[in-house]
């Protein structure tokens, strides 16, 4: 039988049995219901399809342009940081070369 190890409650009790958890929670004013409705699988799939049909999907052109912009920005960012790295490396090399 599964047990919770050393689970103190508000009164300091230890060793609450797992099967008595829901009755413990009910005694302390906590509901067993998680707030989620029970839905059969067929109804769930119908609801998912209904919600997916409400989504405003981007057009192929919008997806292509957005993807292109991501690649362009990645190239620009990589170029910028490469140039900054070269400048810092050159500056440090010259600065440390003066102390040889």
C-alpha positions in Angstrom: 0.0 0.0 0.0 1.4 3.4 -1.0 2.0 5.9 1.9 3.1 9.5 2.0 6.2 9.7 4.0 6.1 12.3 6.8 3.3 14.5 5.5 2.4 16.9 8.3 -1.0 18.5 8.3 -2.0 21.8 10.0 -2.2 20.1 13.4 1.3 18.5 13.1 0.1 14.9 12.5 2.6 12.8 10.5 2.0 9.7 8.3 -1.2 10.4 6.4 -2.3 7.4 4.4 -2.7 8.1 0.7 -6.1 6.5 0.4 -7.4 8.8 3.1 -6.1 11.9 1.4 -9.4 13.0 -0.1 -11.3 12.6 3.2 -8.6 14.6 4.9 -8.9 17.3 2.3 -12.7 17.3 2.6 -12.5 17.6 6.4 -10.3 20.7 5.9 -12.6 22.3 3.4 -10.6 21.4 0.2 -12.7 20.0 -2.6 -11.7 16.8 -4.4 -12.9 18.3 -7.7 -10.0 19.8 -9.7 -12.3 22.2 -11.5 -11.9 20.4 -14.8 -15.0 19.1 -16.5 -15.2 15.5 -17.4 -15.6 15.3 -21.2 -15.8 12.2 -23.3 -13.1 11.8 -26.0 -15.4 12.3 -29.0 -16.8 15.6 -27.6 -13.2 16.7 -26.7 -12.1 16.2 -30.3 -15.1 18.1 -31.6 -14.3 21.0 -29.2 -10.6 21.0 -30.3 -11.6 21.1 -34.0 -14.0 23.9 -33.3 -11.4 26.0 -31.5 -8.7 25.3 -34.2 -11.1 26.5 -36.8 -11.3 29.9 -35.0 -7.5 30.4 -35.2 -6.4 33.1 -37.7 -3.7 31.2 -39.5 -1.1 33.2 -41.3 -0.9 33.0 -45.1 1.9 31.2 -46.9 3.3 34.6 -47.9 3.3 35.9 -44.3 5.1 32.7 -43.1 7.8 33.0 -45.8 8.4 36.7 -45.2 8.6 36.2 -41.4 11.0 33.3 -41.9 13.1 35.4 -44.3 13.2 38.3 -41.8 14.4 35.9 -39.0 17.3 34.7 -41.2 18.2 38.3 -42.2 18.2 39.4 -38.6 20.3 36.4 -37.6 22.9 37.3 -40.3 22.9 41.0 -39.3 23.4 40.1 -35.6 26.1 37.6 -36.3 27.9 40.1 -38.5 27.6 42.8 -35.8 29.0 40.6 -33.0 31.8 39.3 -35.2 32.9 42.9 -36.0 32.7 43.8 -32.3 34.7 40.7 -31.4 37.4 41.6 -34.1 37.6 45.2 -32.8 38.0 44.1 -29.1 40.5 41.4 -30.0 42.6 43.8 -32.1 42.5 46.5 -29.4 43.5 44.1 -26.6 46.2 42.6 -28.8 47.7 46.0 -29.4 47.3 47.1 -25.8 48.9 43.9 -24.4 51.6 44.1 -27.1 52.8 47.4 -25.7 53.8 45.7 -22.4 56.0 42.9 -23.9 
